[in-house]
Amino acid sequence: MAKVLVTGHFNGIGKYIYDKCIASGHTVQGVDILDDTQWNIASPEDREWLLEQYGHYDVFVNNAYELDLTTKLSTQNQLLQLFLDAWADTNKYIISIGSTAGLKRPQKDIKMKKYSLDKERHTKLIHNWRKTKPNGPNLCNFNFGFYKRPDNEPKTALLGQDVSDYVSQLDRAEMHDFGDYIINLLNDRESIWIDEIYVDLPNQDNNRTRFIKDYGIA
């Protein structure tokens, strides 16, 4: 069993991973701006504290995301870079959560355009790091597409209400369709290694085409 750190564990994919890791018998620590710790990915001090407190763990699930509109590097990417440097030349394991939005560059909606470009930078950061630091840690760039949030969880503030309503009409994966992939990767990390994975439903290509056409959003 592993010691696993999960950021953004209070809801969404992060909560699913957190709960499933516990059910699998791992020792799990979750940190989230919404829980009692009020840990904030946007704070450099909090990012350093996170590494200081949990740098000895075996696995880091880099899930929490905050869009910083004033910089070219998101706070999620900054945290990823911090752990990559600290865990260089180790056999520790990072699963960093990206998005298939990084495959397309939307043109219409400004917030989603910035999000898409940032997820593209997330992948570029990983690719560039692998060129210079090939000896570890083990790193999986995990990218997924549209998924359904449970009804009792809030919609993302990143999307406008009209866009959220539009997305709700598309066929989307259930949380477990993506979350179970991540848990399997974590549990099998010593026997199989995947550098990069993009996961979507078979009909998501059509959904994405419609989405880009109507909103310019991947």
C-alpha positions in Angstrom: 0.0 0.0 0.0 1.1 3.6 -0.7 0.9 6.9 1.0 -1.1 9.1 -1.4 -1.5 12.9 -1.5 -4.6 14.2 -3.3 -5.2 17.9 -4.0 -8.7 19.1 -4.5 -10.3 16.1 -2.7 -13.4 17.9 -1.5 -15.5 17.3 -4.6 -15.4 16.1 -8.3 -12.7 13.8 -9.6 -10.5 14.5 -6.6 -13.1 13.3 -4.1 -13.7 10.2 -6.1 -10.0 9.4 -6.2 -9.6 10.2 -2.5 -12.5 7.9 -1.5 -11.4 5.1 -3.7 -7.8 5.2 -2.5 -9.0 4.9 1.1 -11.2 2.0 0.0 -8.2 0.3 -1.6 -6.3 0.4 1.6 -3.9 3.2 0.9 -2.9 5.9 3.4 -4.4 9.0 2.0 -4.1 12.7 2.7 -6.4 15.2 1.0 -6.0 19.0 0.9 -8.5 21.4 -0.4 -9.4 25.1 -0.1 -12.9 24.0 0.9 -12.0 21.8 3.8 -11.0 22.8 7.3 -7.3 23.4 6.4 -8.3 26.1 3.9 -5.2 25.1 1.9 -4.9 27.3 -1.2 -3.0 26.2 -4.4 -2.6 29.8 -5.4 -0.5 30.6 -2.3 3.3 30.0 -2.8 3.6 29.5 1.0 0.9 26.8 0.9 2.6 25.0 -2.0 5.9 25.0 -0.1 4.1 23.8 3.1 2.5 21.0 1.1 5.8 19.7 -0.1 7.4 20.1 3.4 4.6 18.1 5.0 4.0 15.4 2.4 7.2 15.2 0.4 7.9 11.8 2.0 4.7 10.3 0.5 4.9 7.8 -2.4 2.2 9.2 -4.7 1.0 12.7 -5.6 -2.3 13.2 -7.4 -2.0 16.7 -8.8 -5.7 17.4 -9.2 -6.5 20.8 -7.8 -6.8 23.6 -10.4 -7.0 27.3 -10.2 -7.0 29.5 -13.3 -4.6 32.4 -12.9 -5.5 34.9 -15.5 -2.4 37.1 -14.9 0.4 34.6 -15.4 1.3 32.1 -18.1 1.8 29.2 -15.7 -1.2 28.0 -13.7 -1.0 27.4 -10.0 -1.5 23.7 -10.7 1.5 23.7 -13.0 3.6 25.5 -10.4 2.8 22.9 -7.9 3.6 20.2 -10.4 7.0 21.8 -11.1 7.7 22.0 -7.4 7.1 18.3 -6.8 9.0 17.3 -10.0 12.1 19.1 -8.9 11.8 17.8 -5.3 11.3 14.2 -6.5 13.9 14.2 -9.3 15.8 10.9 -9.5 13.3 9.0 -7.3 10.8 6.3 -8.1 7.9 8.2 -6.6 4.8 8.5 -8.6 2.8 11.6 -9.9 -0.5 11.5 -11.6 -1.1 14.9 -12.9 -4.7 15.7 -14.1 -4.9 17.4 -17.4 -7.8 17.7 -19.9 -8.6 16.9 -23.5 -9.3 20.6 -23.7 -5.6 21.0 -24.2 -5.8 19.3 -27.6 -7.9 22.2 -29.1 -7.5 25.9 -29.0 -10.9 27.6 -28.6 -11.4 31.1 -30.0 -14.6 32.5 -28.7 -15.0 32.2 -24.9 -12.1 34.0 -23.3 -12.0 32.1 -20.0 -12.2 28.8 -21.7 -9.6 29.8 -24.2 -7.2 30.6 -21.3 -8.1 27.3 -19.7 -7.5 25.3 -22.8 -4.2 27.0 -23.4 -3.2 26.4 -19.8 -4.0 22.6 -20.1 -1.8 22.7 -23.3 1.0 24.2 -21.2 0.4 21.5 -18.6 1.3 18.8 -21.2 4.3 20.9 -22.6 5.7 21.3 -19.0 5.6 17.5 -18.6 7.2 16.8 -22.1 9.9 19.4 -21.5 10.7 18.0 -18.0 11.0 14.5 -19.4 13.7 15.7 -21.8 15.8 17.1 -19.0 15.0 14.8 -16.0 14.5 11.3 -17.4 15.3 9.4 -14.2 12.2 10.0 -12.2 9.8 10.5 -10.7 7.4 8.3 -12.6 4.8 10.6 -14.1 1.5 10.0 -15.8 -0.2 12.9 -17.7 -3.8 11.9 -17.3 -6.3 13.8 -19.6 -10.1 13.3 -19.6 -13.0 14.9 -21.4 -16.6 15.8 -20.4 -17.8 14.1 -17.2 -20.8 14.5 -15.0 -20.6 16.0 -11.6 -23.0 14.6 -9.0 -26.2 16.6 -8.6 -25.2 17.7 -5.1 -21.9 19.3 -6.3 -21.7 22.9 -7.7 -21.1 23.5 -11.4 -17.7 24.9 -12.2 -17.4 28.7 -11.9 -15.2 28.7 -15.0 -18.2 28.1 -17.3 -21.0 30.7 -17.8 -24.5 29.5 -16.9 -25.5 29.3 -20.6 -22.4 27.1 -21.4 -23.1 24.9 -18.3 -26.7 24.4 -19.5 -25.4 23.5 -22.9 -22.8 21.0 -21.5 -25.6 19.3 -19.5 -27.3 18.4 -22.7 -24.2 16.5 -24.0 -23.5 12.8 -23.4 -20.9 12.7 -20.7 -19.0 10.1 -18.8 -19.9 9.3 -15.2 -17.3 10.1 -12.6 -16.3 6.5 -12.2 -15.5 6.1 -15.9 -12.5 8.4 -15.4 -11.8 7.9 -11.7 -11.5 4.1 -12.0 -8.8 4.5 -14.6 -6.8 6.6 -12.2 -7.2 4.1 -9.3 -6.1 1.2 -11.6 -3.1 3.1 -12.7 -2.2 3.8 -9.1 -2.7 0.3 -7.9 -0.7 -1.2 -10.8 2.0 1.4 -10.8 4.8 -1.2 -10.1 3.8 -3.6 -12.9 2.6 -1.3 -15.7 3.6 2.2 -16.6 1.7 4.7 -18.8 3.4 8.1 -19.5 0.3 9.7 -21.1 -3.3 8.9 -21.4 -6.3 10.5 -23.0 -9.7 9.0 -22.0 -13.0 9.8 -23.5 -16.3 8.2 -24.4 -16.6 7.0 -28.1 -19.1 9.8 -28.9 -17.1 12.5 -27.3 -15.4 13.5 -30.5 -18.8 14.5 -31.9 -19.6 16.3 -28.7 -16.4 18.2 -28.9 -16.9 19.1 -32.5 -20.4 20.5 -31.6 -19.0 22.4 -28.6 -16.2 24.0 -30.6 -18.6 25.0 -33.4 -21.1 26.5 -31.1 -18.9 28.0 -28.4 -15.3 27.8 -29.6 -14.6 25.6 -26.6 -12.8 22.3 -26.4 
